[in-house]
C-alpha cells in the first residue's frame, strides 16, 4: 500500500485551513486517512504550523511520501533535516551526539530567523497604522476647516464705517459749493478789469481821431 503524507482541506470558502494526514494514496483528498499528524493554517502571517515531529519522522522512516506542500512544511519544521542527520549516523559519518548538536544549532538559527521576520512584520504593521492615523487626522482637519469656512458669516460693514462714508459723501457738495463761491468774485473782478481795459482803448482811439 502506497502511503502519502498530504493535506486535508477544512474551513470555509476563501479561508481554508488544513490537517496534515497520513493516508492511502488511493483515498480521496478529503476522505479516510490513517493518522492525523498536524495542522497548517495559511491565513496567519507567518503561517501557523502545528506538527507532531516524532510521528512525522517515523512515517518518513517507514517510507511515506510527502506531497510538494507537505514536503515544504516538513522541511520548514526540520523533519527532513533530522532524517538526513539520522541517515548520516547510520552510515557512520558522525555519531548521534554530533547529529543532535547539529540539529540544535539549526533550530536556533531557524528560530532567530522566524523571530526576525515576526519583528519586521510587527514594525511594518505599526508603521502602516501610524501612517493611516496621520492621514485620518489630516482628513478630519481638512473637513473641519471646510465646515468652519462654510459656517462663517460674510464680513459686514460696521456702523462707524457707514457713518464715515456718509460724512465724506455729504462734505463733497459743501466743498464744491465753497469752491464755486470763492471763484465767483474772482470771475467778477476779471470781467470788471476787462471792461476797464476796453473803455481805455476806446478813449485812446477817440483822441487819436481828434
Secondary structure by P-SEA (a helix, b strand, c coil): ccccbbbbbbccccbbbbbbcccccccccccccccccbbbbcccccbbbbbaaaaaaaaaaacccccaaaaaaaaaaaaaaaaaaaaaaaaccccaaaaaaaaaaaaaaaaaaaaaaaaaaaaaaaaaaaaaaaaaaaaaaaaaaaaaaaacccccccaaaaaaaaaaaaaaaaaaaaaaaaaaaaaaaaaaaaaaaaaaaaaaaaaaac
